[in-house]
Amino acid sequence: MCALEVEEAYATTPDGARILYRVSGKGPFAMVMPVPWGLDSYIQTRGFSSLGFYLALVTFDPRGVGGSDAARSDDEFSRDTTAQDAAAVADAAGLPRSVVIGHSGGGAVALAYALLYPERVSHLILISTAAWWSDPSPLRTDLGFPGTGDEMRERMREEVARSVRHPEIFAHAMDELLPRMRFSPERLKWMVTTGAKSYDVRGGLSEICAPTLILHGREDGRVPLERAEELHRGILGSKLMVLEDCGHWPHVEKRAEFVAAVTDFLGLEDRPRRLF
């Protein structure tokens, strides 16, 4: 598959923070939310590149990561703040309304965005996402506390291998992605101490009014399928699609099925499926 051209620009938030964002692909615009625990947006730009033949993907570095300004306090690591920064990015990109996509922790940010700005969400796509976390200890055990960049990259490689159904699919991708990933030790520390304990949006699910697609791998080793079923029950009119023989990364593990599900949901022309 050919690489998509990526354009970079900056958005400025109401409190003056500069946020680096990237736009790639062609078609209707889709905001892809970052994970809240310290990765820059390169993993979203590359991981969702298969959608770039249908959608113009907008990704951004959260505060304290990559090309965005440093966070001034731990409060700026929250999902709500990240969702508010996403709104600033959308304004800078000229997007009053768009598709919103989130994977795993990025799905939590997507939920926050949909609750804060319902008028800005045309469609919501949640991948391997939960509406609550009760205990951050699994993340603390798997990713640990901040170390050197090389140590974090190795932990990330091990975590991905544990969370997918077929680790061999990721071997080449990890060799390419990990050297380019930038981490925020401060964000990771917040996530495995405060962040997970404070996350529970189950009470707000019934307020989400955008058409919603929930995608989940049946063998997800990180987020149990029951969490996707809970989302489906809570978001009225949502559609749940379970991908068989698939772990935590459906958009990579089952790329063709993932693209078909998203394009069918959005009613987009079925043109590049032959590429997979």
C-alpha positions in Angstrom: 0.0 0.0 0.0 1.4 3.4 -0.9 2.2 5.9 1.9 -0.2 8.8 2.4 1.0 12.4 2.4 1.0 13.9 5.9 0.7 17.6 6.6 1.5 19.2 9.9 0.2 22.3 11.6 -0.4 23.8 15.0 -3.6 24.6 16.9 -3.7 27.0 19.9 -6.0 26.1 22.8 -8.0 28.8 24.8 -5.3 28.6 27.6 -2.5 29.2 25.1 -1.1 25.7 24.6 0.2 24.9 21.1 -0.9 21.4 19.9 0.8 19.8 16.9 -1.7 18.0 14.6 -1.4 16.0 11.4 -3.8 15.6 8.4 -3.4 12.6 6.1 -5.7 11.0 3.5 -8.6 12.2 1.4 -12.3 12.3 2.0 -14.7 13.3 4.8 -12.7 14.4 7.9 -12.3 12.1 10.9 -10.7 13.0 14.2 -8.6 10.2 15.6 -8.2 10.6 19.3 -4.8 10.0 21.1 -4.3 7.6 23.9 -4.0 9.4 27.2 -0.9 7.6 28.6 1.9 9.2 26.7 2.3 8.3 23.0 2.5 10.8 20.2 0.2 10.7 17.2 2.5 8.9 14.8 1.0 5.5 15.9 -2.5 6.7 15.0 -1.4 8.2 11.7 0.3 4.9 10.7 -2.1 2.5 12.4 -5.2 4.0 10.7 -3.5 4.7 7.4 -5.8 2.1 5.7 -8.7 4.5 6.2 -6.8 7.3 4.5 -8.2 6.1 1.1 -11.7 7.0 2.4 -11.2 9.6 5.0 -9.0 12.7 5.8 -7.6 11.6 9.2 -6.7 14.3 11.8 -4.4 13.2 14.6 -2.6 15.2 17.2 0.1 15.0 19.9 -1.4 15.4 23.4 0.1 17.9 25.8 3.6 17.0 26.9 4.2 14.6 24.0 6.0 15.0 20.7 5.6 18.5 19.1 2.9 19.8 21.5 3.6 22.1 24.4 4.5 20.6 27.8 1.7 20.2 30.4 1.9 22.7 33.2 0.2 20.4 35.7 -1.1 16.8 36.0 -4.6 18.2 35.5 -3.8 18.8 31.9 -3.3 15.0 31.3 -7.0 14.4 31.9 -9.3 13.0 29.2 -11.5 16.0 29.3 -8.6 18.4 28.8 -7.4 16.2 25.9 -10.9 16.3 24.4 -11.0 20.1 24.8 -7.6 20.2 23.0 -9.2 18.1 20.2 -11.9 20.8 19.9 -9.1 23.4 19.4 -7.5 21.2 16.7 -10.9 20.8 15.0 -11.3 24.6 15.0 -7.9 25.1 13.6 -8.6 22.5 10.9 -11.9 24.1 10.1 -14.1 21.2 11.3 -17.3 22.2 13.0 -18.4 18.5 12.8 -16.7 15.3 11.9 -16.4 11.6 12.4 -14.7 10.8 15.7 -12.5 7.6 16.1 -10.9 6.2 19.2 -8.9 3.0 19.9 -8.5 1.7 23.5 -7.5 4.7 25.7 -8.2 6.9 22.7 -11.7 5.6 22.8 -12.0 7.0 26.3 -11.0 10.4 24.9 -13.5 10.0 22.0 -16.3 9.3 24.6 -15.3 12.4 26.5 -15.4 14.5 23.3 -18.8 13.1 22.4 -20.2 14.0 25.8 -18.6 17.5 25.9 -19.3 18.4 22.2 -22.2 16.3 20.9 -22.9 18.8 18.2 -19.4 18.2 16.8 -19.7 14.5 16.3 -21.4 13.2 13.1 -20.4 9.5 13.8 -18.6 7.9 16.7 -16.4 4.8 16.2 -15.1 3.1 19.3 -12.4 0.3 19.0 -11.4 -1.9 21.9 -12.8 0.6 24.3 -14.3 0.5 27.8 -16.6 3.0 29.6 -14.7 2.5 32.9 -11.6 1.2 34.5 -11.6 0.1 38.1 -8.0 -0.6 38.7 -4.8 0.7 37.0 -2.7 -2.2 38.3 -2.6 -4.1 34.9 -1.1 -1.1 33.2 1.2 -0.6 36.1 2.4 -4.2 35.9 2.7 -4.3 32.1 4.1 -0.9 31.4 5.6 0.0 34.7 6.8 3.5 35.7 8.8 5.7 33.5 12.2 4.7 32.4 14.4 5.5 29.5 13.0 5.8 26.0 14.6 2.5 25.1 13.1 0.8 28.2 9.6 2.2 27.3 9.9 1.0 23.7 10.7 -2.5 24.9 7.8 -2.5 27.3 5.5 -1.3 24.5 6.8 -4.2 22.3 6.0 -6.7 25.0 2.6 -5.2 25.8 1.5 -5.3 22.1 2.7 -9.0 21.8 0.5 -9.9 24.8 -2.6 -8.0 23.6 -2.9 -9.3 20.1 -4.1 -12.7 18.7 -1.3 -13.1 16.2 1.9 -11.2 17.5 3.7 -12.1 14.3 1.5 -9.6 12.4 3.1 -6.8 14.4 6.7 -7.9 14.3 7.6 -5.8 11.2 5.4 -2.9 12.2 7.0 -2.7 15.7 10.4 -2.5 14.1 9.3 0.5 12.1 7.1 2.3 14.6 9.0 2.0 17.9 12.1 3.9 17.0 9.9 6.8 16.0 7.5 6.8 18.9 7.9 9.5 21.5 6.7 9.0 25.0 5.7 11.2 28.0 6.9 9.6 31.2 4.8 12.1 33.2 1.6 11.1 31.4 2.3 7.4 31.9 2.9 7.9 35.6 -0.4 9.8 35.8 -2.2 7.1 33.9 -1.1 4.2 36.1 -1.7 6.1 39.4 -4.6 8.6 39.1 -5.9 8.4 35.5 -7.4 4.9 35.6 -9.0 5.3 39.0 -10.9 8.4 37.9 -12.4 7.0 34.7 -16.1 6.0 34.6 -18.5 7.4 32.1 -21.1 4.7 32.3 -23.6 7.2 33.6 -23.3 9.4 30.5 -23.6 6.7 27.8 -27.3 7.3 27.3 -26.6 10.9 26.4 -24.5 10.0 23.3 -26.7 10.8 20.3 -24.3 10.3 17.4 -24.6 7.1 15.4 -22.0 4.8 17.0 -20.1 1.8 15.8 -18.3 -0.4 18.4 -15.6 -2.7 17.1 -14.0 -5.3 19.4 -11.8 -8.4 19.0 -13.2 -11.5 20.6 -9.8 -12.5 21.9 -8.8 -9.0 23.2 -6.3 -9.6 25.9 -6.4 -6.0 27.2 -10.1 -5.0 27.2 -12.6 -7.8 27.8 -15.5 -8.2 25.3 -17.9 -7.6 28.1 -16.8 -4.0 28.2 -17.8 -3.6 24.5 -21.2 -5.2 25.2 -21.7 -2.8 28.1 -21.0 0.2 25.7 -23.5 -1.3 23.2 -26.2 -1.5 25.9 -25.5 2.0 27.1 -25.4 3.9 23.8 -28.8 3.8 22.4 -29.0 2.6 18.7 -25.3 1.7 18.6 -24.0 -1.1 16.5 -21.6 -3.7 17.9 -19.3 -5.8 15.6 -17.2 -8.5 17.1 -14.2 -9.6 15.0 -13.3 -13.3 15.3 -9.7 -14.5 15.9 -8.7 -10.9 16.8 -7.1 -9.2 19.8 -6.8 -5.6 20.9 -5.8 -4.0 17.6 -8.6 -4.8 15.0 -7.5 -2.0 12.7 -4.2 -3.8 12.2 -5.0 -7.5 12.9 -8.1 -7.6 10.7 -7.5 -4.6 8.4 -9.8 -5.6 5.6 -12.7 -6.5 7.9 -12.1 -3.3 9.9 -12.1 -1.1 6.8 -15.2 -2.8 5.4 -17.0 -2.3 8.7 -16.1 1.4 8.9 -16.9 2.2 5.3 -20.2 0.4 5.5 -21.1 2.2 8.7 -20.3 5.6 7.1 -21.8 4.8 3.8 -18.6 5.4 1.9 -17.8 4.1 -1.6 -16.1 0.7 -1.6 -13.1 1.3 -3.8 -9.8 0.3 -2.3 -10.6 -3.1 -0.7 -8.5 -4.8 -3.4 -5.4 -3.3 -1.7 -5.6 -5.7 1.2 
